[in-house]
Structures are given as C-alpha cells and as structure tokens.
Amino acid sequence: MSEQRGNLKQIEQKKSLRLYRRLAFVTIEIALIAAFLSYRHNITSLEQLSWLPEEKVNVETPENATQNNTDLAELLYKEVRILCWVMTTPKNHRTRAIHIKRTWGKHCNRLLFVTSEDDEELGETVVINEVEDKYEVLWPKMRIAFERIYEKYANETDWFFKADDDAYAYIENMRYFLYAYSPEMPIYFGYNLLYGGRKDEVYMSGGSGFVSSREAVRLFVESAIVNKSGCDINNHYIPDDVAIGECFRAVGVIAGDSRDVHGEARFYLFAPFMVLMPELINEPFWYFNYSFYNPRSCKDCLAKYPMAFHYISPADMYLFEFFGYEFWTIDLPNEPEEVLPKKLSWDDVVVLETDNIWNTS
C-alpha cells in the first residue's frame, strides 16, 4: 500500500515538472515574439521617419549641446553684406567650382563665378573671354572682373571677397571681423605678404582670397586703372595678387591687419593641417621670408575664428561644411557670450609694422 502511494507521488511530481517546463517554454516563446514585434515596430518607425519632410522630424536636443550662434549670424548677414566672387575656368566647373556653390558659397550674400564660359548649373557667372583663359594670364582677368562686378553690384554690397576655386571660407567669421570696419574705408584684408621680401611692398595672397571694402574697389576701378600711375595694367603676366596690391597702394588703399588678439592669422595660405603640424613647414621655405607678420606653425597656432584656407579639395570642403555648420558637441566648457566688436573710425584703424623675424631684407 505504501509502495503504491510512493509511485503515485512520483507520477504527480513528474506531471508538475512537465507542466512547469511547458510554462517556461511558453513564457520564453511569448518574450521572443514580443521582442521581435518590438524590433519590427522600431525599424518600421525609423523607415517612416526617414521619409518624413525635414521640418516634421522632431529630434530632442540635449540641453548641454552647442552650435554656431545663429542669431548673431543672421544679424550680421544683414549688417555686413559680402559679395563673393570665385576665379575659375571651364575645366574646373565640375571638379571645383560646383562644390563651392554647394558648401561655403551658400553663406555669401551673393555668389559669382568668374570664368570664360557661362554655366547654368553654377548660377550667376561673369563671363570674360577677352583674354586667354590660362593661369599665366590671371591679372587682366581679375582687373576686368573687378570692373564689371563693381559697376553692377556696388550699390548692393559692402565688401567684395575674391577667392580661387580651391579655397574654403568661413563667411560668418568674416562678417564678424568686418563689422568693426566701415565699407567706406579704403582698406582690404587677407594674408599679408612681402613682394620679393621687401617691407614696403605689401600685398594680400590671392589663393585663400582677400576681402576689399566698397571704397577700396571704387578707388581701384575709378582711379587706379584709369590713371595707370603706379598701377601696371599692361603687363599681363604679373601675378594678379601682386598687381592689385600695387594698384591699391597707388591710390592709398591700406593693407589691413586681420590677425586676432593673439596674433594668429585668420587667412591661411594652406590647409589647416599645414599650420597645426610644424614639421611640415621648415626653413628656408618661402613662407617664412615673405610673410609680413611673423609666421607660426604649431598645435595651438590656428585662430579660433579663421576666415579662409587655401589648397582645399572638394572632399574637404564638405568635411569643413559638416563640422562648421552641422556638427554638434556635448559638454563643452561654457564660453562667454559673443559680443560684437566696437565700430572703428578711420583714425582708430591700426596696421602694425612687420614683426617677421625670418625676413632680413
């Protein structure tokens, strides 16, 4: 009798064990199905989100994220009008110029391309075919471009920024710097160079570009190239940036100092890595002898608000555009609120003497 009771107890225990196992399997199956359905729901939601118009995508922004001061940029867009014009050629329309239009050119108040053939995809162009379209004959091309652009747009812009088609410019930083200056001042800014190393012949490098006031361009167009005194318009083979520097000097246009308060340049002859990596720039590199201000190359030598770089590939233009306008960072140290610089009178404008210790001319 006791043996039968023991067998019945074992049978009931086995039944209970099978029941628990079955319940466990059912629970696991339900969990797996729920996880799969949740995964599919999330994937479907992401797919639907990717097709929504950009303005309907609501993404929460961390409170400690930082981006460009857009309010200040919008104010300066109206206060400091910059017309950008880029020197290019038909063979570079698709490989260089179009990428400027899609990146930094969007931030100008007006963007023009100076070339020898019209191109609808580039947008507004200034077509110059009076002179041979080649690198060795850039000076007459620049001179004619300045004449035509000034005649058409002088009344709707304050500053004229000229750049090559392998430059990248931060136009917002340029506006911030130029805010202190009146476009009625005869002045222009860029990377100051010494022609032949001579301290009395200062001009701005044309590669990364230079920005000229409306008054500077007026004096160039209405006086320098008309009177021709100290402004050689007949020598087509003189470097264009040297030639316009000569013409500007002839009519009293000042080569301004665009460095920041730490003495760092804001226009650069090269890409950023050339400034940040000292081992890439060694003496007797011409950069040292011909720079007006003492050239520097070190990890901390890049200005906080740079304005232009040279020798920039199209791929790097998109990279700069992303990190400059779309990239956000978290937990940056709190920066003081930006304050616009004080407006300067002409008497307040100071251009320091050369401090280039490498130049012995």
Sine and cosine of phi, psi and omega as CSV:
sin_phi,cos_phi,sin_psi,cos_psi,sin_omega,cos_omega
0.00,0.00,-0.75,0.66,0.02,-1.00
-0.89,0.45,-0.52,0.85,0.01,-1.00
-0.93,0.36,-0.63,0.78,0.02,-1.00
-0.91,0.42,-0.67,0.75,0.03,-1.00
-0.88,0.48,-0.62,0.78,0.02,-1.00
-0.90,0.44,-0.66,0.75,0.00,-1.00
-0.91,0.42,-0.66,0.75,0.03,-1.00
-0.88,0.47,-0.63,0.78,0.00,-1.00
-0.90,0.43,-0.65,0.76,0.02,-1.00
-0.90,0.43,-0.63,0.78,0.00,-1.00
-0.90,0.43,-0.68,0.73,0.01,-1.00
-0.91,0.42,-0.63,0.78,0.03,-1.00
-0.89,0.45,-0.65,0.76,0.03,-1.00
-0.91,0.42,-0.64,0.77,0.05,-1.00
-0.88,0.47,-0.70,0.72,0.01,-1.00
-0.89,0.46,-0.65,0.76,0.00,-1.00
-0.89,0.46,-0.70,0.72,0.03,-1.00
-0.89,0.46,-0.61,0.79,0.01,-1.00
-0.90,0.43,-0.71,0.71,0.01,-1.00
-0.88,0.47,-0.66,0.75,0.03,-1.00
-0.88,0.47,-0.68,0.73,-0.01,-1.00
-0.89,0.46,-0.71,0.71,0.03,-1.00
-0.87,0.49,-0.63,0.77,0.00,-1.00
-0.90,0.44,-0.71,0.70,0.01,-1.00
-0.88,0.47,-0.68,0.73,0.01,-1.00
-0.88,0.48,-0.67,0.75,0.01,-1.00
-0.88,0.48,-0.70,0.71,0.01,-1.00
-0.89,0.46,-0.69,0.72,0.00,-1.00
-0.87,0.49,-0.69,0.72,0.01,-1.00
-0.88,0.47,-0.67,0.74,-0.01,-1.00
-0.89,0.45,-0.67,0.74,0.01,-1.00
-0.91,0.42,-0.68,0.74,0.02,-1.00
-0.89,0.45,-0.67,0.74,0.00,-1.00
-0.90,0.44,-0.67,0.75,0.02,-1.00
-0.89,0.45,-0.67,0.74,-0.01,-1.00
-0.90,0.44,-0.70,0.71,0.00,-1.00
-0.89,0.45,-0.63,0.78,0.04,-1.00
-0.89,0.45,-0.67,0.74,0.02,-1.00
-0.88,0.48,-0.73,0.69,-0.01,-1.00
-0.90,0.44,-0.61,0.80,0.02,-1.00
-0.90,0.44,-0.69,0.73,0.00,-1.00
-0.91,0.42,-0.68,0.73,0.00,-1.00
-0.89,0.46,-0.70,0.71,0.01,-1.00
-0.89,0.46,-0.65,0.76,0.01,-1.00
-0.90,0.44,-0.67,0.75,0.02,-1.00
-0.90,0.43,-0.65,0.76,0.02,-1.00
-0.90,0.44,-0.66,0.75,0.03,-1.00
-0.92,0.39,-0.63,0.78,-0.01,-1.00
-0.89,0.45,-0.62,0.79,-0.04,-1.00
-0.92,0.39,-0.31,0.95,0.01,-1.00
-0.99,-0.14,-0.06,1.00,0.01,-1.00
-0.95,0.31,0.52,-0.85,0.13,-0.99
-0.85,0.52,0.54,-0.84,-0.12,-0.99
-0.84,0.55,-0.61,0.79,-0.07,-1.00
-0.94,0.34,-0.24,0.97,-0.02,-1.00
-0.99,-0.14,-0.05,1.00,0.02,-1.00
-1.00,0.08,0.92,-0.40,-0.05,-1.00
-0.98,-0.22,0.97,-0.26,-0.02,-1.00
-0.94,-0.35,0.81,-0.59,0.00,-1.00
-0.95,0.31,0.73,-0.68,-0.02,-1.00
-0.97,-0.22,0.77,-0.64,0.05,-1.00
-0.85,0.53,0.59,-0.81,-0.04,-1.00
-0.90,0.44,-0.48,0.88,-0.07,-1.00
-0.99,-0.15,0.33,0.94,0.08,-1.00
-1.00,0.06,0.51,-0.86,-0.03,-1.00
-0.79,-0.62,0.51,-0.86,0.07,-1.00
-0.53,-0.84,0.00,-1.00,0.00,-1.00
-0.84,0.55,0.49,-0.87,0.04,-1.00
-0.97,0.23,1.00,-0.02,-0.13,-0.99
-0.94,0.34,-0.55,0.84,0.01,-1.00
-0.89,0.46,-0.71,0.70,0.01,-1.00
-0.91,0.41,-0.64,0.77,0.01,-1.00
-0.88,0.47,-0.65,0.76,0.01,-1.00
-0.92,0.39,-0.62,0.78,0.05,-1.00
-0.89,0.46,-0.74,0.68,-0.04,-1.00
-0.93,0.37,-0.47,0.88,0.04,-1.00
-0.85,0.53,-0.59,0.81,0.00,-1.00
-1.00,0.07,-0.53,0.85,-0.09,-1.00
-0.99,0.15,-0.58,0.81,-0.07,-1.00
-0.83,-0.55,1.00,-0.08,-0.08,-1.00
-1.00,0.06,0.84,-0.54,-0.04,-1.00
-0.88,-0.47,0.84,-0.53,0.14,-0.99
-1.00,-0.07,0.85,-0.53,0.01,-1.00
-0.98,-0.20,0.76,-0.65,0.12,-0.99
-0.76,-0.65,0.72,-0.70,-0.14,-0.99
-0.92,-0.40,0.82,-0.58,0.05,-1.00
-0.99,0.17,0.84,-0.54,-0.01,-1.00
-0.57,-0.82,-0.12,-0.99,-0.02,-1.00
-0.52,-0.85,0.43,-0.90,-0.09,-1.00
-0.79,0.61,-0.60,0.80,-0.01,-1.00
-0.92,0.38,-0.28,0.96,0.01,-1.00
-0.97,-0.24,0.04,1.00,-0.04,-1.00
-0.85,0.53,-0.72,0.69,-0.07,-1.00
-1.00,0.02,-0.43,0.90,-0.08,-1.00
-1.00,-0.02,-0.36,0.93,-0.03,-1.00
-0.72,-0.70,-0.86,0.52,-0.19,-0.98
-0.85,0.52,-0.69,0.72,-0.05,-1.00
-0.88,0.48,-0.49,0.87,-0.02,-1.00
-0.97,0.23,-0.47,0.88,0.13,-0.99
-0.93,0.38,-0.67,0.74,0.03,-1.00
-0.86,0.51,-0.59,0.81,-0.06,-1.00
-1.00,0.09,-0.18,0.98,-0.03,-1.00
-0.87,-0.50,-0.95,-0.30,-0.17,-0.99
-0.93,0.37,-0.40,0.92,0.02,-1.00
-0.88,0.48,-0.41,0.91,0.00,-1.00
-0.90,0.43,-0.34,0.94,-0.11,-0.99
-1.00,-0.05,-0.10,1.00,0.05,-1.00
-0.97,0.23,0.41,-0.91,0.12,-0.99
-0.93,0.35,-0.55,0.84,0.11,-0.99
-0.50,-0.86,0.66,-0.76,-0.01,-1.00
-0.85,-0.52,0.79,-0.61,0.04,-1.00
-0.81,-0.59,0.51,-0.86,0.13,-0.99
-0.89,-0.46,0.81,-0.59,0.03,-1.00
-0.99,-0.12,0.89,-0.46,-0.11,-0.99
-0.47,-0.88,-0.06,-1.00,-0.02,-1.00
-0.97,-0.25,-0.06,1.00,0.03,-1.00
-0.64,-0.77,0.68,-0.73,0.04,-1.00
-0.92,0.39,0.50,-0.86,-0.02,-1.00
-0.50,-0.86,0.95,-0.32,-0.06,-1.00
-0.87,0.49,-0.55,0.83,-0.04,-1.00
-0.93,0.37,-0.48,0.88,0.04,-1.00
-0.97,0.24,-0.35,0.94,-0.06,-1.00
1.00,-0.07,-0.70,-0.71,-0.10,-1.00
-0.97,0.26,0.80,-0.60,-0.02,-1.00
-0.80,-0.60,0.43,-0.90,0.16,-0.99
-0.92,-0.40,0.95,-0.30,-0.10,-1.00
-1.00,0.00,0.85,-0.53,0.01,-1.00
-0.83,-0.55,0.93,-0.37,0.02,-1.00
-0.81,-0.59,0.27,0.96,0.05,-1.00
-0.96,0.28,-0.40,0.92,-0.01,-1.00
-0.84,-0.54,0.35,-0.94,-0.02,-1.00
-0.90,0.44,0.74,-0.67,-0.08,-1.00
-1.00,0.02,0.99,0.14,0.05,-1.00
-0.52,-0.85,0.29,-0.96,-0.14,-0.99
-0.86,0.50,-0.58,0.82,-0.08,-1.00
-0.95,0.31,-0.22,0.98,-0.07,-1.00
-0.83,-0.55,0.82,0.57,-0.03,-1.00
-1.00,0.05,-0.46,0.89,-0.09,-1.00
-0.88,0.48,-0.79,0.61,0.03,-1.00
-0.89,0.46,-0.53,0.85,0.05,-1.00
-0.90,0.44,-0.69,0.72,0.03,-1.00
-0.91,0.41,-0.68,0.73,-0.03,-1.00
-0.87,0.49,-0.74,0.67,0.00,-1.00
-0.90,0.43,-0.63,0.78,0.01,-1.00
-0.88,0.48,-0.72,0.69,0.01,-1.00
-0.87,0.49,-0.66,0.75,0.02,-1.00
-0.86,0.51,-0.77,0.64,-0.08,-1.00
-0.94,0.35,-0.66,0.75,-0.03,-1.00
-0.92,0.38,-0.67,0.74,0.00,-1.00
-0.90,0.44,-0.71,0.71,-0.03,-1.00
-0.86,0.51,-0.60,0.80,-0.09,-1.00
-1.00,0.01,-0.54,0.84,-0.20,-0.98
-0.85,-0.53,0.08,1.00,-0.08,-1.00
-0.85,0.52,-0.53,0.85,-0.06,-1.00
-0.99,0.12,-0.09,1.00,-0.03,-1.00
-0.82,-0.57,0.27,0.96,0.06,-1.00
-0.58,-0.81,0.34,-0.94,0.00,-1.00
-0.96,-0.27,-0.59,0.81,-0.09,-1.00
-0.71,-0.70,0.55,-0.83,0.01,-1.00
-0.91,-0.42,0.91,-0.41,0.01,-1.00
-0.97,-0.26,0.89,-0.45,0.03,-1.00
-0.97,-0.23,0.72,-0.70,0.01,-1.00
-0.59,-0.81,0.36,-0.93,0.14,-0.99
-0.99,0.15,0.20,-0.98,-0.07,-1.00
-0.99,0.13,0.16,0.99,0.14,-0.99
-0.85,-0.52,0.49,0.87,0.06,-1.00
-0.96,-0.26,0.36,-0.93,0.15,-0.99
-0.75,-0.66,0.75,-0.66,-0.05,-1.00
-0.83,-0.56,0.60,-0.80,0.13,-0.99
-0.98,-0.18,1.00,-0.05,-0.14,-0.99
-0.92,0.40,-0.57,0.82,0.03,-1.00
-0.88,0.48,-0.67,0.74,0.04,-1.00
-0.91,0.41,-0.58,0.81,0.03,-1.00
-0.91,0.42,-0.69,0.73,0.03,-1.00
-0.89,0.46,-0.67,0.74,-0.01,-1.00
-0.86,0.50,-0.70,0.72,0.01,-1.00
-0.92,0.39,-0.70,0.71,-0.10,-0.99
-0.96,0.28,-0.27,0.96,-0.03,-1.00
-0.81,0.59,-0.56,0.83,-0.04,-1.00
-0.95,0.31,-0.32,0.95,-0.11,-0.99
-0.95,-0.30,0.54,-0.84,0.07,-1.00
-1.00,0.02,0.66,-0.75,0.07,-1.00
-0.92,0.39,-0.14,0.99,0.07,-1.00
-1.00,0.06,-0.02,1.00,0.08,-1.00
-0.99,0.12,0.68,-0.74,0.05,-1.00
-0.99,0.17,1.00,0.09,-0.11,-0.99
-0.49,-0.87,0.45,-0.89,0.12,-0.99
-0.57,-0.82,0.37,-0.93,-0.13,-0.99
-0.73,-0.68,0.53,-0.85,0.06,-1.00
-0.01,-1.00,-0.49,-0.87,0.11,-0.99
-1.00,-0.10,0.91,-0.41,-0.11,-0.99
-0.96,0.29,0.82,-0.57,0.04,-1.00
-0.84,-0.54,0.37,-0.93,0.05,-1.00
-0.96,-0.28,0.86,-0.52,0.00,-1.00
-0.94,0.33,0.88,-0.47,-0.05,-1.00
0.91,0.41,0.26,0.97,-0.02,-1.00
0.99,0.17,0.11,0.99,-0.07,-1.00
-1.00,0.04,0.80,-0.60,-0.14,-0.99
-0.93,0.36,-0.28,0.96,-0.02,-1.00
-0.99,-0.11,0.07,1.00,0.00,-1.00
-0.83,-0.56,0.98,0.22,-0.07,-1.00
-1.00,-0.08,0.67,-0.74,0.08,-1.00
-0.55,-0.84,0.22,-0.98,-0.01,-1.00
-0.98,-0.18,0.73,-0.68,0.05,-1.00
-0.86,0.52,0.68,-0.73,-0.05,-1.00
-1.00,0.08,-0.30,0.95,-0.12,-0.99
-0.88,0.47,-0.88,0.48,0.01,-1.00
-0.97,0.25,-0.26,0.97,0.08,-1.00
0.95,-0.30,0.28,-0.96,0.10,-0.99
-0.62,-0.78,0.48,-0.88,-0.05,-1.00
-0.88,-0.47,0.80,-0.60,-0.10,-0.99
-0.90,-0.44,0.63,-0.78,0.06,-1.00
-0.93,0.37,0.32,-0.95,0.05,-1.00
-0.86,0.51,-0.63,0.78,0.00,-1.00
-0.92,0.38,-0.62,0.79,0.03,-1.00
-0.88,0.48,-0.70,0.72,0.00,-1.00
-0.93,0.37,-0.60,0.80,0.05,-1.00
-0.87,0.49,-0.73,0.68,0.01,-1.00
-0.89,0.46,-0.60,0.80,0.02,-1.00
-0.91,0.42,-0.73,0.68,-0.09,-1.00
-0.97,0.25,-0.69,0.72,-0.12,-0.99
-1.00,0.01,-0.27,0.96,-0.06,-1.00
-0.81,-0.59,-0.83,0.56,-0.13,-0.99
-0.87,0.49,-0.80,0.60,-0.08,-1.00
-0.99,0.15,-0.17,0.98,0.08,-1.00
-1.00,0.08,-0.73,0.68,-0.03,-1.00
-0.99,0.16,-0.45,0.89,0.07,-1.00
0.90,0.44,0.06,1.00,0.01,-1.00
-0.98,0.21,0.92,-0.40,-0.04,-1.00
0.97,0.24,0.19,0.98,-0.01,-1.00
-0.72,-0.70,0.98,-0.21,-0.10,-0.99
-1.00,0.09,0.97,-0.26,0.01,-1.00
-0.98,-0.19,-0.02,1.00,-0.05,-1.00
-1.00,-0.08,-0.43,0.90,0.01,-1.00
-0.99,0.12,0.99,-0.12,-0.07,-1.00
-0.95,0.31,-0.26,0.96,-0.13,-0.99
-0.98,-0.20,0.07,1.00,0.10,-0.99
-0.95,0.30,0.62,-0.78,0.03,-1.00
-0.82,0.57,0.70,-0.72,-0.12,-0.99
-0.89,0.45,-0.63,0.78,-0.02,-1.00
-0.95,0.32,-0.56,0.83,0.08,-1.00
-0.91,0.41,-0.69,0.72,-0.06,-1.00
-0.90,0.43,-0.72,0.70,-0.03,-1.00
-0.95,0.32,-0.49,0.87,0.11,-0.99
-0.89,0.46,-0.64,0.77,0.05,-1.00
-0.90,0.43,-0.70,0.71,0.00,-1.00
-0.92,0.40,-0.64,0.77,0.05,-1.00
-0.88,0.48,-0.71,0.70,0.00,-1.00
-0.87,0.49,-0.59,0.81,-0.06,-1.00
-0.90,0.44,-0.43,0.90,-0.02,-1.00
-0.91,-0.41,0.30,0.95,0.12,-0.99
0.99,0.16,0.34,0.94,0.08,-1.00
-0.99,0.15,0.79,-0.61,-0.09,-1.00
-1.00,0.08,0.69,-0.73,0.15,-0.99
-0.99,0.13,0.98,-0.20,-0.14,-0.99
-0.97,0.25,0.20,-0.98,0.01,-1.00
-0.97,-0.25,0.94,-0.35,-0.05,-1.00
-0.98,-0.22,0.21,0.98,0.01,-1.00
-0.94,0.35,0.34,-0.94,0.01,-1.00
-1.00,0.07,-0.09,-1.00,-0.08,-1.00
-0.92,0.40,-0.29,0.96,0.03,-1.00
-1.00,-0.08,0.07,1.00,-0.01,-1.00
0.98,0.17,0.24,0.97,0.00,-1.00
-1.00,0.00,0.66,-0.75,0.03,-1.00
-0.91,0.42,0.45,-0.89,0.08,-1.00
-0.89,-0.45,-0.22,0.98,0.24,-0.97
-0.96,-0.29,0.68,-0.73,-0.08,-1.00
-0.81,-0.59,0.62,-0.79,0.01,-1.00
-0.97,0.23,-0.26,0.97,-0.13,-0.99
-0.73,-0.69,-0.04,-1.00,0.13,-0.99
-0.96,0.28,0.35,-0.94,-0.08,-1.00
-0.82,0.57,-0.61,0.79,-0.09,-1.00
-0.90,0.44,-0.41,0.91,0.02,-1.00
-0.93,0.37,-0.49,0.87,0.02,-1.00
-0.99,0.12,-0.59,0.80,-0.09,-1.00
-0.98,0.19,-0.30,0.95,-0.06,-1.00
-0.88,-0.48,1.00,-0.05,-0.11,-0.99
-0.83,0.55,-0.50,0.87,-0.07,-1.00
-0.91,0.41,-0.25,0.97,-0.01,-1.00
-0.99,0.11,-0.28,0.96,0.00,-1.00
-0.86,-0.52,0.95,-0.32,-0.04,-1.00
-0.83,-0.56,0.45,-0.89,0.12,-0.99
-0.93,0.37,0.43,-0.90,0.03,1.00
-1.00,-0.06,0.71,0.70,0.01,-1.00
-0.79,0.62,0.70,-0.72,-0.07,-1.00
-0.84,0.55,-0.45,0.90,0.00,-1.00
-0.80,0.59,-0.61,0.79,-0.04,-1.00
-0.96,0.29,-0.67,0.74,-0.10,-0.99
-0.98,0.22,-0.52,0.85,-0.12,-0.99
-0.98,-0.18,-0.09,1.00,0.06,-1.00
-0.95,0.30,0.68,-0.73,0.01,-1.00
-0.95,0.31,-0.74,0.67,0.06,-1.00
-1.00,-0.10,0.45,-0.89,-0.10,-0.99
-0.83,0.56,0.91,-0.42,-0.04,-1.00
-0.96,0.29,0.60,-0.80,0.00,-1.00
-0.73,-0.68,0.48,-0.88,0.07,-1.00
-0.54,-0.84,0.93,-0.38,-0.02,-1.00
-0.24,-0.97,0.16,-0.99,-0.07,-1.00
-0.89,0.46,-0.48,0.88,-0.06,-1.00
-0.95,-0.31,0.33,0.94,-0.11,-0.99
-1.00,-0.07,-0.02,1.00,-0.03,-1.00
-1.00,0.07,0.77,-0.64,-0.01,-1.00
-0.89,0.46,0.54,-0.84,0.00,-1.00
-0.92,0.38,-0.53,0.85,0.01,-1.00
-0.84,-0.54,0.95,0.32,0.00,-1.00
-0.92,0.38,0.38,-0.92,-0.03,-1.00
-0.91,-0.40,-0.53,0.85,-0.03,-1.00
-0.32,-0.95,0.54,-0.84,0.07,-1.00
-0.78,-0.63,0.33,-0.94,-0.01,-1.00
-0.85,-0.53,0.27,-0.96,-0.02,-1.00
0.85,0.52,0.76,0.65,0.00,-1.00
-0.97,-0.24,0.81,-0.59,0.01,-1.00
-0.97,0.25,0.37,-0.93,0.07,-1.00
-0.83,0.56,-0.63,0.77,0.01,-1.00
-0.88,0.48,-0.66,0.75,0.01,-1.00
-0.94,0.34,-0.47,0.88,0.07,-1.00
-0.87,0.50,-0.69,0.72,0.02,-1.00
-0.93,0.36,-0.57,0.82,0.04,-1.00
-0.90,0.43,-0.72,0.69,0.03,-1.00
-0.88,0.48,-0.64,0.76,-0.02,-1.00
-0.89,0.45,-0.66,0.75,0.00,-1.00
-0.91,0.42,-0.77,0.64,-0.06,-1.00
-0.95,0.31,-0.39,0.92,0.00,-1.00
-1.00,0.08,-0.50,0.87,-0.17,-0.99
-0.80,-0.61,-0.28,0.96,-0.06,-1.00
-0.86,-0.51,-0.34,0.94,-0.08,-1.00
-0.98,0.18,0.71,-0.70,0.04,-1.00
-0.89,-0.46,0.49,-0.87,0.04,-1.00
-0.81,-0.58,0.40,-0.92,-0.03,-1.00
-0.90,-0.43,0.61,-0.79,0.11,-0.99
0.87,0.49,0.62,0.78,0.17,-0.99
-0.96,0.27,0.49,-0.87,0.09,-1.00
-0.86,0.51,0.54,-0.84,0.00,-1.00
-0.91,0.42,0.82,-0.58,0.03,-1.00
-0.99,-0.15,0.56,-0.83,0.07,-1.00
-0.89,0.45,0.53,-0.85,-0.01,-1.00
-0.89,0.46,0.67,-0.74,-0.03,-1.00
-0.92,0.39,0.69,-0.73,0.04,-1.00
-0.85,-0.53,0.74,-0.68,-0.01,-1.00
-0.90,0.44,0.60,-0.80,0.02,-1.00
-0.92,0.39,0.38,-0.93,0.00,-1.00
-0.94,0.35,0.65,-0.76,0.08,-1.00
-0.91,0.41,0.70,-0.72,-0.05,-1.00
-0.97,-0.24,0.60,-0.80,0.22,-0.98
-1.00,0.04,0.22,-0.97,-0.02,-1.00
-0.87,0.49,-0.55,0.84,0.02,-1.00
-0.94,0.35,-0.37,0.93,-0.01,-1.00
-0.99,0.14,-0.29,0.96,-0.07,-1.00
-0.95,0.32,0.83,-0.56,-0.02,-1.00
-0.84,-0.54,0.78,-0.62,0.11,-0.99
-0.90,-0.43,0.93,-0.36,-0.07,-1.00
-0.95,0.33,0.42,-0.91,0.06,-1.00
-0.94,0.34,0.29,-0.96,0.02,-1.00
-0.88,0.48,0.63,-0.78,0.07,-1.00
-0.83,-0.55,0.41,0.91,-0.05,-1.00
-0.97,0.25,0.96,-0.29,-0.05,-1.00
-0.97,0.25,-0.22,0.98,-0.02,-1.00
-1.00,0.07,-0.36,0.93,-0.06,-1.00
-1.00,0.06,0.82,-0.57,-0.04,-1.00
-0.90,-0.43,0.17,0.98,-0.03,-1.00
-0.93,0.37,0.00,0.00,0.00,0.00
